[in-house]
């Protein structure tokens, strides 16, 4: 059994766990691209759709739920949260480009890999910054609703509600 403080501290650590899972999923997508060669089998598209959906759900949950709560409790974090929201838009644009490349019948695998590498670099920078700047605040945040039902930004596809 956990104490209330231990449960609260878990939110920031859960964010890191979700980031680790998303990093693993992106690496699996990269490997899938490398092994798919010039063809884009359904498995590659499906993996991309699953990954893109999970990442979008994570960022939407942060924008709609976590960031407003953090801004309310820690107003000094507002500039950081604004920067993270800008990153989310950049990631979304990259995901759209990636999906368009996968939907095109004749995309060069090197071009596809370049877009995935660009997305990976953006995500890594974003996740590292986010972890450094808001994990402590998340750990200090009292969010009883999150204790009752895990918010979207802390869900992984293998731990859906």
C-alpha positions as CSV (number, residue, x, y, z in Angstrom):
1,X,0.0,0.0,0.0
2,X,1.3,3.5,-0.8
3,X,1.0,6.6,1.2
4,X,-0.7,9.7,-0.4
5,X,2.7,11.4,-0.8
6,X,4.1,8.3,-2.6
7,X,1.1,8.3,-4.9
8,X,1.4,12.0,-5.7
9,X,5.1,11.5,-6.4
10,X,4.3,8.9,-8.9
11,X,2.8,11.3,-11.5
12,X,6.1,12.8,-12.5
13,X,7.7,9.4,-12.5
14,X,4.8,8.0,-14.6
15,X,5.4,10.7,-17.1
16,X,9.0,9.5,-17.5
17,X,7.8,5.9,-17.9
18,X,5.4,7.0,-20.7
19,X,8.3,8.9,-22.4
20,X,10.5,5.8,-22.2
21,X,7.7,3.7,-23.7
22,X,7.2,6.2,-26.5
23,X,10.9,6.2,-27.2
24,X,10.9,2.4,-27.4
25,X,7.9,2.6,-29.8
26,X,9.6,5.1,-32.0
27,X,12.7,2.9,-32.1
28,X,10.6,-0.1,-33.1
29,X,9.1,2.1,-35.9
30,X,12.6,3.0,-37.1
31,X,13.6,-0.7,-37.1
32,X,10.4,-1.5,-39.0
33,X,11.3,1.1,-41.7
34,X,14.8,-0.3,-42.0
35,X,13.5,-3.8,-42.5
36,X,10.6,-2.8,-44.8
37,X,13.0,-1.5,-47.5
38,X,11.3,0.1,-50.4
39,X,7.9,-1.5,-49.6
40,X,5.6,-0.2,-47.0
41,X,3.7,-3.1,-45.7
42,X,0.5,-2.8,-43.7
43,X,2.4,-3.6,-40.5
44,X,4.5,-0.5,-41.0
45,X,1.5,1.7,-41.5
46,X,-0.4,0.1,-38.6
47,X,2.6,0.6,-36.3
48,X,2.9,4.2,-37.4
49,X,-0.8,4.8,-36.8
50,X,-0.6,3.2,-33.4
51,X,2.5,5.2,-32.4
52,X,1.1,8.5,-33.8
53,X,-2.2,8.0,-32.0
54,X,-0.5,7.3,-28.7
55,X,1.8,10.3,-29.0
56,X,-1.1,12.5,-30.0
57,X,-3.2,11.3,-27.0
58,X,-0.2,11.9,-24.7
59,X,0.3,15.5,-25.9
60,X,-3.4,16.3,-26.0
61,X,-3.7,15.1,-22.5
62,X,-0.9,17.3,-21.4
63,X,-2.2,20.4,-23.2
64,X,-5.8,19.9,-22.0
65,X,-5.3,18.5,-18.5
66,X,-1.8,18.5,-17.0
67,X,-0.5,21.8,-18.2
68,X,-3.6,23.8,-17.0
69,X,-3.3,22.2,-13.6
70,X,0.4,22.9,-13.4
71,X,-0.1,26.5,-14.6
72,X,-2.7,27.1,-11.9
73,X,-0.6,25.6,-9.1
74,X,2.8,26.8,-10.4
75,X,2.3,30.1,-12.4
76,X,6.1,30.4,-12.8
77,X,6.0,27.4,-15.1
78,X,3.7,29.1,-17.7
79,X,6.5,30.1,-20.1
80,X,7.8,26.5,-19.9
81,X,4.4,25.1,-20.6
82,X,3.9,27.5,-23.5
83,X,7.2,26.2,-25.0
84,X,6.1,22.6,-24.5
85,X,2.8,23.3,-26.3
86,X,4.8,24.8,-29.2
87,X,6.8,21.6,-29.3
88,X,3.6,19.6,-29.4
89,X,2.6,21.5,-32.6
90,X,6.0,20.8,-34.2
91,X,5.7,17.1,-33.3
92,X,2.1,17.0,-34.8
93,X,3.4,18.6,-38.0
94,X,6.1,16.0,-38.2
95,X,3.6,13.2,-37.6
96,X,1.5,14.5,-40.4
97,X,4.5,14.6,-42.8
98,X,5.3,11.0,-41.8
99,X,1.8,9.8,-42.4
100,X,1.8,11.5,-45.8
101,X,5.0,9.8,-46.7
102,X,3.6,6.4,-45.6
103,X,0.4,7.0,-47.6
104,X,2.4,7.9,-50.8
105,X,3.0,4.8,-53.0
106,X,6.5,5.7,-54.1
107,X,8.2,7.3,-51.1
108,X,11.9,6.7,-51.0
109,X,12.7,4.8,-47.8
110,X,15.7,7.2,-47.2
111,X,13.2,10.1,-47.2
112,X,11.0,8.2,-44.8
113,X,13.9,7.5,-42.5
114,X,15.0,11.1,-42.6
115,X,11.5,12.2,-41.4
116,X,11.5,9.6,-38.6
117,X,15.0,10.6,-37.6
118,X,13.9,14.3,-37.5
119,X,10.9,13.3,-35.4
120,X,13.1,11.3,-33.0
121,X,15.4,14.2,-32.5
122,X,12.5,16.6,-31.8
123,X,10.9,14.2,-29.4
124,X,14.1,13.5,-27.5
125,X,14.8,17.2,-27.1
126,X,11.2,17.8,-26.0
127,X,11.0,14.9,-23.6
128,X,14.3,15.8,-22.0
129,X,13.3,19.4,-21.5
130,X,9.9,18.4,-20.2
131,X,11.3,15.9,-17.7
132,X,13.8,18.4,-16.5
133,X,11.3,21.2,-16.1
134,X,8.0,19.7,-14.9
135,X,8.6,16.3,-13.2
136,X,9.2,17.9,-9.8
137,X,6.0,20.0,-10.2
138,X,4.0,17.0,-11.2
139,X,5.3,15.1,-8.2
140,X,4.1,17.9,-6.0
141,X,0.7,18.3,-7.6
142,X,-2.4,17.2,-5.8
143,X,-4.7,15.8,-8.4
144,X,-7.3,13.4,-6.8
145,X,-9.0,12.8,-10.1
146,X,-5.7,11.4,-11.5
147,X,-5.5,9.0,-8.5
148,X,-9.0,7.7,-9.3
149,X,-8.5,7.4,-13.0
150,X,-5.2,7.8,-14.8
151,X,-5.2,10.8,-17.1
152,X,-4.6,10.3,-20.9
153,X,-1.1,11.8,-20.8
154,X,0.0,9.0,-18.4
155,X,-1.6,6.1,-20.4
156,X,0.3,3.7,-22.6
157,X,-1.5,1.6,-25.1
158,X,-0.6,-1.5,-23.2
159,X,-2.3,0.0,-20.1
160,X,-5.5,1.4,-21.5
161,X,-8.5,1.9,-19.2
